[in-house]
């Protein structure tokens, strides 16, 4: 029986390339996309066993609906790849009262891991090397205090990465492994915006690696068996700076529990 692979943000960029690679390897792929029409077109463009699962990751209610749909379709999720990400250009609060990129980049993976815990085999978290520039401040990061497009993105990625070792601690007994990977600086639509800054970014992106190159380290980890590790592309790398702060990690975890009502 083919392994079941769930990929969030699978309609474009690295996510689409990951779905293509996994389907080409003979896996059943559930492509999660917020926009049903774009998701449908993306799924249909990939040869193999690929199904669209519409899913919005910006609120706890919509993440719970997505988890319910995945549970209805899958008695087992062999690999869950958290690829969806948001690089905000302005501060936007969701209906839950949290900053939107914090919701998508951090709370959604945290909540999905909990809601699918009894069906998971492996989790791969697509991270970002910019986490080293981040600052996790429970009570402030969650609402986008002192918002800055670059810093806020880094903050949310740091928050997410802080939870990976904590997820890894009890997971082996449950048969679950989890790792995080920075796939490199990739030429995708992440962070695209208008105006002079947007034009400059597009020019710079021409020199970046392709989504297909970025998919390589993610797909490789999907078939790995380790847990609690961080990879910079194909190489395991030690965490740095605030990502090593165990007490901060526990505070970030506790805040996420409260905001998602998982406990």
C-alpha positions in Angstrom: 0.0 0.0 0.0 1.3 3.5 -0.9 2.4 5.7 1.9 0.1 8.8 2.5 1.9 12.1 2.4 0.1 15.4 3.4 1.8 18.6 2.2 0.4 22.0 3.3 0.9 24.9 0.9 1.2 22.4 -1.9 -0.2 24.5 -4.7 3.0 26.4 -5.6 6.7 26.9 -4.9 8.5 24.3 -2.8 5.2 22.7 -1.8 4.2 22.0 -5.3 7.7 20.6 -6.1 7.6 18.4 -3.1 4.2 17.0 -4.1 5.5 16.3 -7.6 8.5 14.4 -6.2 6.5 12.4 -3.7 3.8 11.5 -6.3 6.6 10.5 -8.7 8.0 8.2 -6.1 4.6 6.4 -6.0 3.2 7.9 -2.8 -0.4 9.0 -2.3 -0.3 12.8 -1.9 -2.9 15.0 -0.2 -2.2 18.5 -1.4 -3.5 21.1 1.1 -4.2 24.6 -0.3 -6.2 27.5 1.0 -7.6 28.5 -2.5 -9.6 25.5 -3.8 -9.4 26.5 -7.4 -5.6 27.1 -7.4 -5.3 23.9 -5.4 -7.4 21.9 -7.9 -5.3 23.2 -10.8 -2.1 22.3 -8.9 -3.2 18.8 -8.0 -4.3 18.2 -11.6 -0.9 19.3 -13.0 0.9 16.6 -11.1 1.0 13.0 -12.5 0.2 10.4 -10.0 -2.1 9.9 -7.0 -2.7 13.5 -5.9 -5.8 14.8 -4.2 -6.7 18.3 -3.2 -7.7 19.0 0.4 -8.8 22.6 0.8 -7.6 24.1 4.0 -7.1 27.5 5.6 -4.4 27.6 8.2 -5.0 31.1 9.5 -7.5 30.4 12.4 -7.8 27.6 14.9 -11.4 26.8 13.7 -10.2 26.4 10.1 -7.3 24.2 11.2 -9.6 22.1 13.1 -11.8 21.7 10.1 -8.8 20.7 8.0 -7.8 18.1 10.6 -11.3 16.7 10.6 -11.2 16.3 6.8 -7.8 14.6 6.9 -9.0 12.3 9.6 -12.0 11.4 7.5 -9.8 10.6 4.5 -6.8 9.0 6.2 -6.7 6.2 8.8 -3.0 6.9 8.8 -0.8 9.9 7.8 2.6 8.4 7.1 4.2 11.8 6.6 2.9 15.3 7.4 5.0 18.1 5.8 4.3 21.6 7.1 5.4 23.6 4.1 2.8 26.5 4.1 4.3 29.8 5.2 3.5 33.4 5.2 5.9 36.4 5.0 3.7 39.4 6.0 4.0 42.8 4.4 1.8 44.4 7.1 0.3 43.6 10.5 -3.0 41.7 10.1 -4.8 40.2 13.1 -6.9 37.1 12.4 -10.4 36.5 13.9 -8.6 34.8 16.8 -6.8 38.0 17.6 -3.3 36.8 16.6 -0.9 38.1 14.0 -1.6 36.2 10.7 1.9 34.9 10.0 2.2 33.7 13.6 -1.0 31.8 13.1 0.1 30.2 9.8 3.8 29.6 10.5 3.5 28.5 14.1 0.1 27.9 15.5 -1.2 25.9 12.6 1.6 23.3 12.6 1.4 23.1 16.4 -2.3 22.4 16.3 -2.3 20.0 13.4 0.4 17.9 15.1 -1.9 17.6 18.2 -5.1 16.9 16.3 -3.5 14.2 14.1 -1.2 12.8 16.8 -2.8 9.4 16.9 -2.5 8.9 13.1 1.0 10.4 12.5 4.1 8.5 11.5 6.5 11.3 10.7 6.5 15.1 10.6 8.7 17.4 8.6 8.7 21.1 9.4 9.9 23.4 6.7 11.8 26.1 8.6 13.9 29.1 7.7 17.5 30.0 8.5 16.3 33.5 9.4 15.1 32.0 12.7 18.5 33.2 14.1 17.4 36.8 13.6 14.1 36.2 15.5 13.0 37.0 19.0 10.2 35.0 20.6 8.3 37.0 23.2 5.2 35.2 24.5 2.3 37.7 24.7 3.9 40.0 22.1 5.0 38.0 19.1 1.6 36.4 18.9 -0.1 39.8 18.3 2.6 41.2 16.1 3.9 43.8 18.6 6.7 46.0 17.1 5.7 44.6 13.7 8.4 44.5 11.0 8.1 42.3 7.9 11.5 40.7 8.2 11.7 40.5 12.0 8.1 39.2 12.4 8.7 36.5 9.8 11.9 35.5 11.7 10.1 35.6 15.0 7.3 33.2 13.9 9.9 30.8 12.5 11.8 30.8 15.7 8.7 30.2 17.7 7.9 27.2 15.6 11.4 25.8 15.7 11.5 26.1 19.5 8.7 23.6 19.7 10.3 20.9 17.5 12.6 19.4 20.2 9.6 19.4 22.6 7.4 17.5 20.1 10.3 15.1 19.7 10.7 14.1 23.3 7.5 12.0 23.8 6.9 11.1 20.2 9.2 8.1 19.7 7.1 6.1 22.2 4.0 6.9 20.0 5.9 5.9 16.9 6.2 9.5 15.6 9.4 11.3 14.5 9.8 15.0 13.7 12.6 17.0 12.1 12.9 20.6 10.8 14.7 21.7 7.6 15.8 25.0 6.1 15.6 24.2 2.4 17.8 27.1 1.3 17.0 30.5 -0.1 14.5 29.6 -2.8 12.9 31.5 -5.6 9.2 31.3 -4.7 6.4 33.8 -4.3 7.0 34.0 -0.5 7.2 37.6 0.6 6.2 39.1 -2.8 4.8 42.6 -2.6 4.3 45.7 -4.7 6.2 48.9 -4.9 10.0 49.5 -5.2 10.8 47.0 -2.4 8.8 44.3 -4.2 10.5 45.0 -7.5 14.0 44.9 -5.9 13.1 41.6 -4.2 12.0 40.0 -7.5 15.3 41.1 -9.1 17.3 39.6 -6.3 15.2 36.4 -6.4 16.4 35.6 -9.9 19.7 34.5 -8.4 18.1 32.2 -5.8 17.7 28.4 -6.1 14.6 26.9 -7.8 11.7 25.3 -6.0 12.8 21.9 -7.3 16.2 22.4 -5.7 14.5 23.4 -2.4 12.3 20.3 -2.5 15.2 18.0 -2.4 16.1 18.3 1.4 12.4 18.2 2.3 11.7 15.0 0.4 14.9 13.4 1.8 13.8 14.0 5.3 10.3 12.6 4.6 12.0 9.2 4.2 14.3 9.6 7.2 13.9 8.1 10.7 15.6 10.6 13.0 13.9 13.0 15.3 14.3 16.4 17.0 16.9 17.5 14.5 17.4 20.7 12.5 18.9 20.6 8.9 20.3 23.3 6.9 19.5 21.9 3.4 21.1 18.4 3.4 23.3 18.8 6.4 22.2 18.4 10.1 23.1 21.6 11.9 23.1 22.7 15.6 20.5 25.2 16.6 21.8 28.6 17.5 21.0 31.6 19.8 17.5 31.7 21.3 16.5 28.4 19.7 18.7 26.8 22.4 16.7 28.3 25.3 14.8 25.4 26.8 12.9 27.6 29.3 11.8 29.9 26.4 10.7 26.9 24.4 8.5 25.7 27.3 6.9 29.2 27.5 6.3 29.3 23.8 4.7 25.8 24.0 2.5 26.8 26.9 1.3 29.9 25.0 0.5 27.8 21.9 -1.5 25.4 24.0 -3.6 28.2 25.4 -4.1 29.9 22.0 -5.2 26.7 20.3 -7.1 25.2 23.3 -5.4 21.8 22.9 -5.2 21.3 26.7 
